[in-house]
Amino acid sequence: MPILLLGFSVLTGTQVWNPRARYGKVLWGAVPFLTVHIACLAALWVPFRWSYVALALALYYARMFFVTAGYHRYFSHRSFKTSRAFQFVLAFLAMTSVQKGVLWWAAHHRRHHRYSDTEEDPHSPTLRGFWWSHVGWILSQTYDATELDLVRDYSRFPELRWLNRFYLVPPVALALALFLIGGWGILVWGFFVSTVILWHGTFAINSLAHVFGRRRYPTTDTSRNSLLLALLTLGEGWHNNHHYYMASVRQGFFWWEVDVTFYLLRMLSWLGLVWELRLPPRAVLDMGRTRVKLDGQAEQTLRPAAAAPSDPHRVLLETYVVNERMNQVLLAHVDPCLWRAKPPGGKGRTVAAVFAHIHNIRRKWVRLSAPHLKLPAELDRTQCTPKEARAALAESARCCTEMLAGAFIPPRAKTFLRDGWARPWPVGAAMVAYMISHDAHHRGQVCMLAHQLGFPLPAKVGGGIWNWERLWKECGFAHPR
């Protein structure tokens, strides 16, 4: 048994077998998963009919819609509104996909966005490999629990809590209905074969959408856009779009980006079943008019050049994203004992206060210079944890990046207001330089505190946060020329 567990842990990216580690229990989570795969072999013993194949594909795409519209765009991101009754319908039909409970799915997806491509991300392919991000994480008992704190907006509904607890009820009901309607043939093709295809179609977003495709927007993770994945998942393949502006119900931001889930939701809005579909703001769309290849060469603009950021502006935006990567690397390696340790003499900011200050000042910049943007929550410098700080900084960096994109594309922010009393600055390179130098000043404070208090940073971190070329590549950008 240890050999089997060791082999499976290596396959899924956990590397080393440890009998006390929860990753070792991934094998037991794999038993029902593998059983459903094996059940597909029963298709060899039932008469073949093309109608069975058509049924499998129909149920694949039907359930994929409820996964993408329900689990993802509604429960995870609240990108549209609906009634309590239709909310239950979305949850029940999404759960026929056999991807655990609705609250479990939404909570883990929100965690993914909060910590995307960091150690706290449940399924980062860039950190833990293809197999772990594809299937290993969902089979591991490490992620069995539902983090209700992340889904308080929906966990208040008793019917959703009941569904989340008895998450096998919807898929078993579907399987039983198929068997009663058409016997073994329809059960095997309509449920088992269709479910296995649905699993791997959904999981491909976790494992492939951060590895293959193109990056239109500068984000702090490695998300990418892929037409092929979009066709397989009814629009989820526009992953870089989504990670840049996750509140949008439309993930294919432009007319040529096929997003079937959005088209169907728009039709449901005509029937009054859903409403208030949130769309990407103009600044986000204008920034995306020029798509950027991974080699740093700008592709043909899709509108007149004056309407899209010029190449220097693109480099400035990418530079700010790389600056945030520095903060995340530093935060990931701060000793927990250093977090609230008092500076020499008992005066001055703690490390927790420094990072909270960076985030809160960014909020002020956005509030004053781009009031049309939604502000992230403020950080309490005395109570925040390192995890909360990492998530908050990632969110405020996204807001600042969007503010910068709007500043470079008139008629959005024409001046940069650093404070209510300070003289306004013109937008442009000076604005970005001020924002980056502010972060750099406080990163220096953290490094100084670590040295003074006896918690020296690892050499790879102390030197690594200044290695721009490496950080540039980690963010998915080519070195500017």
C-alpha positions as CSV (number, residue, x, y, z in Angstrom):
1,M,0.0,0.0,0.0
2,P,2.8,2.6,0.7
3,I,4.2,2.0,-2.7
4,L,0.8,2.6,-4.3
5,L,0.3,5.8,-2.3
6,L,3.8,7.0,-3.2
7,G,3.2,6.4,-6.9
8,F,-0.1,8.2,-6.8
9,S,1.3,11.1,-4.9
10,V,4.1,11.6,-7.4
11,L,1.5,11.3,-10.3
12,T,-0.6,14.1,-8.8
13,G,2.3,16.4,-8.0
14,T,2.6,15.9,-4.2
15,Q,6.0,14.3,-4.8
16,V,6.8,12.5,-1.5
17,W,4.7,9.9,0.3
18,N,4.2,10.7,4.0
19,P,1.9,8.3,6.0
20,R,0.9,11.3,8.2
21,A,0.2,13.7,5.3
22,R,-3.4,14.0,4.2
23,Y,-2.3,13.9,0.5
24,G,-1.6,10.2,1.1
25,K,-5.4,9.7,1.5
26,V,-6.0,10.8,-2.1
27,L,-6.2,7.1,-3.1
28,W,-9.4,6.6,-1.2
29,G,-11.0,9.6,-2.8
30,A,-10.0,8.1,-6.2
31,V,-12.0,4.9,-5.7
32,P,-15.5,6.3,-6.7
33,F,-13.9,8.5,-9.4
34,L,-12.2,5.5,-11.0
35,T,-15.3,3.4,-10.6
36,V,-17.3,5.8,-12.7
37,H,-14.5,5.6,-15.4
38,I,-14.6,1.8,-15.3
39,A,-18.4,1.8,-15.6
40,C,-18.0,3.4,-19.0
41,L,-16.6,0.1,-20.3
42,A,-20.1,-1.3,-19.9
43,A,-20.7,0.5,-23.2
44,L,-19.0,-2.5,-24.9
45,W,-21.7,-4.8,-23.7
46,V,-24.8,-2.8,-24.6
47,P,-26.0,-2.5,-28.2
48,F,-24.5,0.5,-29.9
49,R,-26.8,3.2,-31.1
50,W,-26.0,6.7,-32.4
51,S,-28.9,8.0,-30.3
52,Y,-26.9,7.0,-27.2
53,V,-24.0,9.1,-28.4
54,A,-26.3,12.0,-29.1
55,L,-27.8,11.7,-25.6
56,A,-24.3,11.6,-24.0
57,L,-23.3,14.8,-25.9
58,A,-26.6,16.5,-25.1
59,L,-26.3,15.8,-21.4
60,Y,-22.7,16.8,-21.5
61,Y,-23.5,20.3,-22.8
62,A,-26.7,20.7,-20.8
63,R,-24.9,20.0,-17.6
64,M,-21.9,22.0,-18.7
65,F,-24.2,25.0,-19.0
66,F,-25.4,24.6,-15.4
67,V,-21.8,24.2,-14.2
68,T,-20.7,27.3,-15.9
69,A,-23.8,29.4,-15.4
70,G,-24.7,28.1,-12.0
71,Y,-21.6,26.9,-10.1
72,H,-19.3,29.4,-11.7
73,R,-20.8,32.7,-12.8
74,Y,-23.7,32.8,-10.3
75,F,-22.6,31.1,-7.1
76,S,-18.9,31.8,-7.3
77,H,-19.0,35.3,-8.8
78,R,-22.5,36.7,-8.5
79,S,-22.4,38.0,-12.0
80,F,-26.1,38.1,-12.4
81,K,-29.2,37.9,-10.2
82,T,-32.1,35.5,-10.1
83,S,-35.0,34.4,-7.8
84,R,-34.6,32.0,-4.9
85,A,-36.5,29.3,-6.7
86,F,-34.4,29.5,-9.9
87,Q,-31.3,29.7,-7.7
88,F,-32.3,26.3,-6.3
89,V,-32.8,24.9,-9.8
90,L,-29.4,26.2,-10.9
91,A,-27.8,24.5,-7.9
92,F,-29.7,21.2,-8.3
93,L,-29.0,20.8,-12.0
94,A,-25.3,21.9,-11.7
95,M,-24.9,19.2,-9.0
96,T,-26.0,16.5,-11.5
97,S,-22.4,16.9,-12.8
98,V,-21.2,15.0,-9.7
99,Q,-18.7,17.8,-8.8
100,K,-19.6,17.8,-5.1
101,G,-21.8,20.4,-3.4
102,V,-22.7,23.8,-4.7
103,L,-21.3,25.6,-1.6
104,W,-18.1,23.4,-1.8
105,W,-17.6,24.3,-5.4
106,A,-18.1,28.0,-5.0
107,A,-15.9,28.3,-1.9
108,H,-13.0,26.5,-3.5
109,H,-13.3,28.5,-6.7
110,R,-13.3,31.8,-4.6
111,R,-10.2,30.5,-2.9
112,H,-8.6,29.9,-6.3
113,H,-9.2,33.5,-7.4
114,R,-8.0,34.9,-4.0
115,Y,-4.7,33.0,-4.2
116,S,-4.4,32.2,-7.9
117,D,-1.0,30.6,-8.8
118,T,0.3,30.9,-5.2
119,E,0.9,28.2,-2.6
120,E,-2.7,28.7,-1.3
121,D,-4.2,28.0,-4.7
122,P,-5.8,24.5,-4.6
123,H,-5.1,23.7,-8.2
124,S,-2.2,25.8,-9.7
125,P,-0.7,23.8,-12.6
126,T,2.3,26.1,-12.7
127,L,3.2,25.2,-9.1
128,R,2.0,21.6,-8.7
129,G,1.8,20.2,-12.2
130,F,-0.8,19.0,-14.6
131,W,-2.2,15.9,-12.9
132,W,-2.6,17.6,-9.5
133,S,-4.5,20.6,-11.0
134,H,-6.6,18.3,-13.2
135,V,-7.8,15.6,-10.8
136,G,-5.5,15.2,-7.8
137,W,-6.7,18.2,-5.8
138,I,-10.4,17.3,-6.0
139,L,-9.7,13.7,-4.9
140,S,-7.5,14.7,-2.0
141,Q,-9.2,14.7,1.4
142,T,-7.3,18.0,2.1
143,Y,-10.1,19.8,0.3
144,D,-13.1,17.8,1.5
145,A,-14.4,20.5,3.8
146,T,-16.6,23.3,2.7
147,E,-15.2,26.7,3.7
148,L,-18.5,28.3,4.6
149,D,-16.8,31.6,5.6
150,L,-16.0,32.1,1.9
151,V,-19.7,31.7,0.9
152,R,-21.7,33.4,3.6
153,D,-23.8,35.0,1.0
154,Y,-25.3,31.6,0.0
155,S,-24.7,29.4,3.1
156,R,-27.6,31.4,4.7
157,F,-30.1,29.5,2.6
158,P,-31.1,26.2,4.3
159,E,-32.0,24.5,1.0
160,L,-28.5,25.1,-0.4
161,R,-26.9,23.8,2.8
162,W,-29.0,20.7,2.5
163,L,-28.0,20.2,-1.1
164,N,-24.4,20.7,-0.2
165,R,-24.6,18.1,2.5
166,F,-26.4,15.5,0.4
167,Y,-24.6,16.3,-2.8
168,L,-25.2,12.8,-4.2
169,V,-28.9,13.3,-4.4
170,P,-29.1,15.2,-7.7
171,P,-26.7,12.8,-9.7
172,V,-28.4,9.7,-8.3
173,A,-31.8,11.1,-9.2
174,L,-30.5,11.7,-12.8
175,A,-29.0,8.2,-13.0
176,L,-32.2,6.6,-11.7
177,A,-34.4,8.6,-14.1
178,L,-32.3,7.6,-17.1
179,F,-32.4,4.0,-16.1
180,L,-36.2,4.0,-15.7
181,I,-36.6,5.8,-19.1
182,G,-34.3,3.6,-21.2
183,G,-32.6,0.9,-19.3
184,W,-28.9,0.1,-19.2
185,G,-27.9,1.6,-22.5
186,I,-29.2,5.0,-21.7
187,L,-27.8,4.8,-18.1
188,V,-24.3,3.9,-19.4
189,W,-24.1,6.5,-22.2
190,G,-26.3,9.2,-20.7
191,F,-24.8,9.1,-17.2
192,F,-21.5,7.4,-17.0
193,V,-19.9,8.2,-20.3
194,S,-21.4,11.8,-20.3
195,T,-20.2,12.4,-16.8
196,V,-16.6,11.3,-17.4
197,I,-16.4,13.6,-20.4
198,L,-18.0,16.4,-18.4
199,W,-15.5,16.0,-15.6
200,H,-12.5,16.2,-17.8
201,G,-14.0,19.1,-19.8
202,T,-14.5,21.1,-16.6
203,F,-11.1,20.1,-15.1
204,A,-9.3,21.1,-18.3
205,I,-9.9,24.8,-17.3
206,N,-7.9,24.2,-14.1
207,S,-5.1,22.3,-15.7
208,L,-4.8,23.8,-19.2
209,A,-6.1,27.4,-19.1
210,H,-3.1,28.5,-17.1
211,V,-0.7,26.8,-19.4
212,F,-1.9,27.1,-23.1
213,G,-3.3,30.0,-24.9
214,R,-2.7,33.8,-25.2
215,R,-2.7,36.5,-22.6
216,R,-4.6,39.7,-23.4
217,Y,-4.6,41.3,-20.0
218,P,-1.8,41.7,-17.4
219,T,-2.8,39.7,-14.3
220,T,-0.8,38.5,-11.3
221,D,-1.4,34.9,-12.4
222,T,-0.8,32.9,-15.6
223,S,-4.3,32.7,-16.9
224,R,-4.7,32.4,-20.7
225,N,-7.4,32.6,-23.4
226,S,-8.2,29.5,-25.6
227,L,-10.8,29.2,-28.3
228,L,-10.7,25.4,-28.1
229,L,-11.4,25.3,-24.4
230,A,-14.1,27.9,-24.9
231,L,-15.9,25.6,-27.4
232,L,-15.5,22.6,-25.1
233,T,-16.8,24.5,-22.0
234,L,-19.4,26.9,-23.5
235,G,-17.2,29.9,-23.0
236,E,-15.0,29.2,-20.0
237,G,-11.9,29.1,-22.1
238,W,-11.6,33.0,-22.1
239,H,-9.8,32.5,-18.8
240,N,-7.4,35.5,-19.0
241,N,-10.4,37.8,-19.6
242,H,-12.2,36.2,-16.6
243,H,-9.2,36.5,-14.3
244,Y,-8.8,40.2,-15.2
245,Y,-12.4,41.1,-14.6
246,M,-14.1,38.2,-12.9
247,A,-17.3,40.0,-12.1
248,S,-18.5,39.9,-15.7
249,V,-21.2,37.4,-16.7
250,R,-19.7,37.6,-20.2
251,Q,-16.3,35.9,-20.4
252,G,-15.9,36.3,-24.2
253,F,-15.5,40.1,-24.1
254,F,-15.6,40.5,-27.9
255,W,-18.1,39.4,-30.5
256,W,-15.7,36.8,-32.0
257,E,-15.0,35.2,-28.6
258,V,-17.7,32.5,-28.5
259,D,-19.4,32.3,-25.1
260,V,-22.5,30.1,-25.4
261,T,-23.2,30.3,-21.6
262,F,-23.6,34.1,-21.9
263,Y,-25.9,33.8,-25.0
264,L,-28.2,31.4,-23.1
265,L,-28.2,33.6,-20.0
266,R,-29.1,36.5,-22.1
267,M,-32.1,34.5,-23.5
268,L,-33.1,33.6,-19.9
269,S,-33.0,37.3,-19.1
270,W,-35.6,37.9,-21.8
271,L,-37.9,35.4,-20.0
272,G,-37.4,37.2,-16.7
273,L,-35.6,34.2,-15.1
274,V,-32.3,36.1,-14.5
275,W,-31.6,39.8,-14.5
276,E,-28.9,42.4,-13.9
277,L,-26.3,40.6,-16.0
278,R,-22.9,42.4,-15.3
279,L,-20.8,43.2,-18.3
280,P,-17.1,44.4,-18.5
281,P,-16.7,48.2,-18.2
282,R,-15.5,50.3,-21.2
283,A,-12.0,50.7,-19.8
284,V,-11.5,46.9,-19.6
285,L,-12.7,46.5,-23.2
286,D,-10.6,49.4,-24.5
287,M,-7.5,47.9,-22.9
288,G,-8.2,44.6,-24.6
289,R,-8.4,46.1,-28.1
290,T,-4.7,45.4,-28.5
291,R,-3.9,41.8,-27.9
292,V,-0.4,40.9,-26.8
293,K,1.5,37.8,-27.8
294,L,3.8,36.1,-25.3
295,D,6.8,37.2,-27.3
296,G,6.0,40.8,-26.5
297,Q,5.0,41.7,-30.1
298,A,1.7,43.6,-30.4
299,E,-0.8,42.0,-32.8
300,Q,-2.9,44.0,-35.3
301,T,-5.1,46.5,-33.4
302,L,-8.8,45.9,-33.7
303,R,-9.7,49.6,-33.6
304,P,-7.8,52.7,-34.6
305,A,-4.5,52.9,-32.8
306,A,-5.5,56.0,-30.9
307,A,-8.2,54.0,-29.1
308,A,-5.8,51.4,-27.7
309,P,-2.9,51.6,-25.3
310,S,0.4,52.2,-27.1
311,D,3.3,49.8,-26.6
312,P,4.9,51.9,-23.9
313,H,1.7,52.0,-22.0
314,R,1.4,48.2,-22.2
315,V,4.9,47.9,-20.8
316,L,4.0,50.2,-17.9
317,L,1.0,48.1,-17.1
318,E,3.1,44.9,-17.1
319,T,5.7,46.6,-15.0
320,Y,3.1,47.4,-12.3
321,V,1.9,43.7,-12.4
322,V,5.5,42.5,-11.9
323,N,5.8,45.0,-9.0
324,E,2.9,43.2,-7.4
325,R,4.5,39.9,-8.0
326,M,7.4,41.2,-5.8
327,N,5.0,41.8,-3.0
328,Q,3.5,38.3,-3.3
329,V,6.9,36.6,-3.2
330,L,7.9,38.6,-0.2
331,L,4.6,37.9,1.6
332,A,4.9,34.2,0.9
333,H,8.2,33.9,2.7
334,V,7.7,36.2,5.7
335,D,8.2,34.2,8.9
336,P,4.8,34.0,10.8
337,C,6.6,35.0,14.0
338,L,7.7,38.2,12.3
339,W,4.2,39.2,11.2
340,R,3.2,41.2,14.3
341,A,6.6,41.4,16.0
342,K,7.3,44.9,17.4
343,P,10.2,46.9,15.9
344,P,13.1,47.8,18.1
345,G,12.0,50.3,20.8
346,G,8.4,49.2,20.4
347,K,7.6,52.0,18.1
348,G,6.9,52.0,14.3
349,R,4.9,49.7,12.0
350,T,4.9,46.0,12.2
351,V,5.2,43.9,9.0
352,A,1.4,43.4,9.2
353,A,0.9,47.1,9.4
354,V,3.2,47.8,6.4
355,F,1.4,45.5,4.1
356,A,-2.0,46.7,5.3
357,H,-0.9,50.2,4.6
358,I,0.2,49.4,1.0
359,H,-3.3,47.9,0.4
360,N,-5.2,50.8,2.0
361,I,-3.3,53.5,0.2
362,R,-4.1,51.7,-3.1
363,R,-7.7,51.9,-2.1
364,K,-7.4,55.6,-1.6
365,W,-5.8,56.1,-5.0
366,V,-8.6,54.1,-6.7
367,R,-11.3,55.9,-4.7
368,L,-10.0,59.4,-5.6
369,S,-8.8,58.8,-9.2
370,A,-11.2,56.1,-10.5
371,P,-14.4,56.3,-8.4
372,H,-16.3,54.2,-11.0
373,L,-14.4,51.1,-9.9
374,K,-15.5,48.9,-7.0
375,L,-13.3,49.2,-4.0
376,P,-11.9,46.1,-2.2
377,A,-12.4,45.9,1.5
378,E,-10.0,47.8,3.8
379,L,-7.4,45.8,5.8
380,D,-7.1,46.1,9.6
381,R,-3.4,46.5,10.2
382,T,-3.7,45.1,13.7
383,Q,-5.9,42.0,12.9
384,C,-5.1,40.9,9.3
385,T,-3.4,37.6,8.7
386,P,-0.7,37.0,6.0
387,K,-3.3,35.1,3.9
388,E,-5.8,38.0,4.1
389,A,-3.0,40.4,3.2
390,R,-2.0,38.4,0.1
391,A,-5.6,38.2,-1.1
392,A,-6.2,41.9,-0.4
393,L,-3.0,43.0,-2.2
394,A,-3.9,40.9,-5.2
395,E,-7.3,42.5,-5.4
396,S,-6.1,46.1,-4.9
397,A,-3.4,45.5,-7.5
398,R,-6.1,44.4,-10.0
399,C,-8.0,47.6,-9.3
400,C,-4.9,49.7,-9.7
401,T,-4.1,48.0,-13.0
402,E,-7.6,48.7,-14.2
403,M,-7.3,52.3,-13.1
404,L,-4.1,52.6,-15.0
405,A,-5.6,51.1,-18.1
406,G,-8.4,53.6,-17.9
407,A,-6.0,56.4,-17.4
408,F,-4.1,55.5,-20.6
409,I,-7.3,55.5,-22.6
410,P,-9.2,58.8,-22.6
411,P,-11.7,60.0,-21.4
412,R,-11.2,58.1,-18.1
413,A,-9.0,59.4,-15.3
414,K,-7.1,62.4,-16.5
415,T,-5.3,63.2,-13.2
416,F,-3.8,61.0,-10.5
417,L,-4.9,62.0,-7.0
418,R,-2.5,60.6,-4.4
419,D,-4.4,62.2,-1.5
420,G,-7.2,64.6,-0.8
421,W,-4.7,67.4,-0.1
422,A,-1.9,66.6,-2.5
423,R,-1.6,68.4,-5.9
424,P,-3.0,66.2,-8.7
425,W,-0.4,64.6,-11.0
426,P,-0.9,64.0,-14.7
427,V,-1.4,60.4,-15.7
428,G,1.4,58.5,-17.4
429,A,4.8,57.2,-16.6
430,A,5.2,59.4,-13.5
431,M,2.0,58.0,-12.1
432,V,3.2,54.4,-12.4
433,A,6.6,55.3,-11.1
434,Y,5.1,56.9,-8.0
435,M,2.9,53.8,-7.4
436,I,5.8,51.4,-7.8
437,S,8.2,53.5,-5.7
438,H,5.6,53.6,-2.9
439,D,5.5,49.8,-2.8
440,A,9.3,49.5,-3.1
441,H,9.8,51.8,-0.2
442,H,7.6,49.7,2.0
443,R,9.2,46.4,0.8
444,G,12.5,47.9,2.0
445,Q,10.9,48.5,5.4
446,V,9.9,44.8,5.6
447,C,13.4,43.6,4.7
448,M,14.9,46.0,7.3
449,L,12.5,44.7,10.0
450,A,13.2,41.1,9.1
451,H,16.9,41.8,9.6
452,Q,16.6,43.9,12.8
453,L,14.3,41.3,14.5
454,G,16.4,38.3,13.6
455,F,14.2,36.8,10.9
456,P,16.4,37.0,7.9
457,L,14.7,36.3,4.6
458,P,16.0,33.4,2.4
459,A,18.7,34.5,0.0
460,K,16.6,33.5,-2.9
461,V,13.9,35.9,-1.7
462,G,16.1,38.8,-0.6
463,G,17.7,38.8,-4.0
464,G,14.8,37.3,-6.0
465,I,12.4,40.1,-5.5
466,W,14.8,42.4,-7.4
467,N,15.3,39.9,-10.2
468,W,13.0,41.6,-12.7
469,E,13.7,39.3,-15.6
470,R,12.7,36.2,-13.7
471,L,9.6,37.9,-12.2
472,W,8.7,39.1,-15.6
473,K,8.7,35.6,-16.9
474,E,6.8,34.3,-13.9
475,C,4.0,36.8,-14.8
476,G,3.8,35.4,-18.3
477,F,5.4,38.4,-20.0
478,A,8.4,38.6,-22.3
479,H,11.2,40.9,-21.4
480,P,10.5,44.3,-22.8
481,R,12.6,45.4,-25.7
